[in-house]
Amino acid sequence: MILPFIIFCLNYLSTFDSILIDTMKTHTFSLAPLQGITDYHFRNLFNQYFKGLDSAYTPFIRLQNDKTIKKSQLIDILPENNSELKIIPQILTNDAEEFIFLAKYLNDLGYSEINWNLGCPFSMVAKRKLGSGLLPFPDRIGEILEKVIPELPCKLSIKMRSGYEKDDDILKVLHVLNQFPLTEIIIHPRLGKQMYKGTANPDVVEKCLEICSHKISYNGDIENLENFQVLENRFEKIDSWMIGRAAISNPFFIEELKFRLKIPAVKKMERFSDFHQALFESYEQNLSGPGHLIIKMLSFWEYFSLSFSNSKKVYKKVKKAQSISQYHAVIHEIFNEEVFVG
Ligand SMILES: Cc1cc2nc3c(=O)[nH]c(=O)nc-3n(C[C@H](O)[C@H](O)[C@H](O)COP(=O)(O)O)c2cc1C
């Protein structure tokens, strides 16, 4: 029994011509939601071309003023667009009725778990006591959950920052959250007012682990194997990790973390180029006009370029493309002349 399994593992690893650099551990990895980036095109192709992803969260969905969901958000969560990977749709609301409506709607589509966004830092959102703007109001969070939990047809997880202005917001909120059934709490230990500046603060997570009765998933600034190992060694209780920007700029990152592989740069370039082509074609079929397509691809290159040794030059080159033929020429040049460092 054991021999076929070993052969399977060796075959699997050899397909990537990789070097095993550590023993395997059973961590789970999710793809963070990034509005405008991790839509269903990206999620599906990411999962098809790279290994190691256990689940992905959708960028947040919210009800508009007329209580409908934006068409692009509806398309993004359609079951037929999300059949390959475990997807957890995320909602943004501070209203119990809306919360229940969205949960039932998503459950009817087949989703067995949803995620509540208590992290969005944008002032337009936060000043309306949404996202991270709700964190200074633990009683309000408790009132919402009090009404929502008995009506929920599905499981609930929460993604949150450490506070809006103060790190101790999270500690008060966690005392409230301990009273409710939740599958997990994903903590991005940055303040809302920081936006994406400064660094994530793991000391906050240390305190959270002491008081939180729920499973905690860590998110924020996991950028390379070295800093992941520091976190992994520090937080033995945590085995669930969410990765955002580093997985977009280096789509091999989760695969390398999960299987402790170092994939040779040449192999990376080939696979990355195939992934890029598939991504381009997927948007080509769905976006109207070359302008939209180039802007869309440029938004990915803001991240992809970071994985090339000459990242500024690479991004500048893509930015200059004014037509689809110029875009193809620039990409051809990048894949042939620039070095993918991951
Ligand atoms: C452009 C952008 C869009 C984002 N959109 C969302 C979102 O819709 N929902 C959410 O919970 N977090 C969102 N985030 C936050 C990320 O999910 C993640 O928490 C953050 O980037 C920290 O993780 P990282 O350092 O691994 O990227 C967004 C971040 C960025 C940069």
The ligand as an SDF file (V2000), in Angstrom:
LIG
                    3D

 31 33  0  0  0  0  0  0  0  0999 V2000
   -6.5270   45.8630   -4.2460 C   0  0  0  0  0  0  0  0  0  0  0  0
   -6.9940   45.1460   -2.9980 C   0  0  0  0  0  0  0  0  0  0  0  0
   -8.3190   44.7570   -2.8780 C   0  0  0  0  0  0  0  0  0  0  0  0
   -8.7800   44.1000   -1.7110 C   0  0  0  0  0  0  0  0  0  0  0  0
  -10.0860   43.6890   -1.6210 N   0  0  0  0  0  0  0  0  0  0  0  0
  -10.5100   43.0250   -0.5090 C   0  0  0  0  0  0  0  0  0  0  0  0
  -11.8540   42.5420   -0.3740 C   0  0  0  0  0  0  0  0  0  0  0  0
  -12.7140   42.6810   -1.2530 O   0  0  0  0  0  0  0  0  0  0  0  0
  -12.1760   41.8990    0.7970 N   0  0  0  0  0  0  0  0  0  0  0  0
  -11.2700   41.6950    1.7990 C   0  0  0  0  0  0  0  0  0  0  0  0
  -11.6010   41.1000    2.8250 O   0  0  0  0  0  0  0  0  0  0  0  0
   -9.9960   42.1190    1.6850 N   0  0  0  0  0  0  0  0  0  0  0  0
   -9.6010   42.7560    0.5700 C   0  0  0  0  0  0  0  0  0  0  0  0
   -8.2900   43.1400    0.4710 N   0  0  0  0  0  0  0  0  0  0  0  0
   -7.3250   42.7810    1.5480 C   0  0  0  0  0  0  0  0  0  0  0  0
   -6.6490   41.4380    1.2300 C   0  0  0  0  0  0  0  0  0  0  0  0
   -7.6030   40.4020    1.1710 O   0  0  0  0  0  0  0  0  0  0  0  0
   -5.6160   41.0760    2.3330 C   0  0  0  0  0  0  0  0  0  0  0  0
   -6.2600   41.0490    3.5580 O   0  0  0  0  0  0  0  0  0  0  0  0
   -4.4620   42.0940    2.3840 C   0  0  0  0  0  0  0  0  0  0  0  0
   -3.9540   42.3650    1.1010 O   0  0  0  0  0  0  0  0  0  0  0  0
   -3.3330   41.5650    3.2930 C   0  0  0  0  0  0  0  0  0  0  0  0
   -2.8590   40.3230    2.8440 O   0  0  0  0  0  0  0  0  0  0  0  0
   -1.5150   40.1850    1.9270 P   0  0  0  0  0  0  0  0  0  0  0  0
   -0.4340   40.9400    2.6340 O   0  0  0  0  0  0  0  0  0  0  0  0
   -1.2670   38.7080    1.8450 O   0  0  0  0  0  0  0  0  0  0  0  0
   -1.8440   40.8110    0.6100 O   0  0  0  0  0  0  0  0  0  0  0  0
   -7.8440   43.8160   -0.6650 C   0  0  0  0  0  0  0  0  0  0  0  0
   -6.5030   44.1960   -0.8070 C   0  0  0  0  0  0  0  0  0  0  0  0
   -6.0650   44.8540   -1.9500 C   0  0  0  0  0  0  0  0  0  0  0  0
   -4.6040   45.2440   -2.0620 C   0  0  0  0  0  0  0  0  0  0  0  0
  1  2  1  0
  2  3  1  0
  2 30  2  0
  3  4  2  0
  4  5  1  0
  4 28  1  0
  5  6  2  0
  6  7  1  0
  6 13  1  0
  7  8  2  0
  7  9  1  0
  9 10  1  0
 10 11  2  0
 10 12  1  0
 12 13  2  0
 13 14  1  0
 14 15  1  0
 14 28  1  0
 15 16  1  0
 16 17  1  0
 16 18  1  0
 18 19  1  0
 18 20  1  0
 20 21  1  0
 20 22  1  0
 22 23  1  0
 23 24  1  0
 24 25  2  0
 24 26  1  0
 24 27  1  0
 28 29  2  0
 29 30  1  0
 30 31  1  0
M  END
$$$$
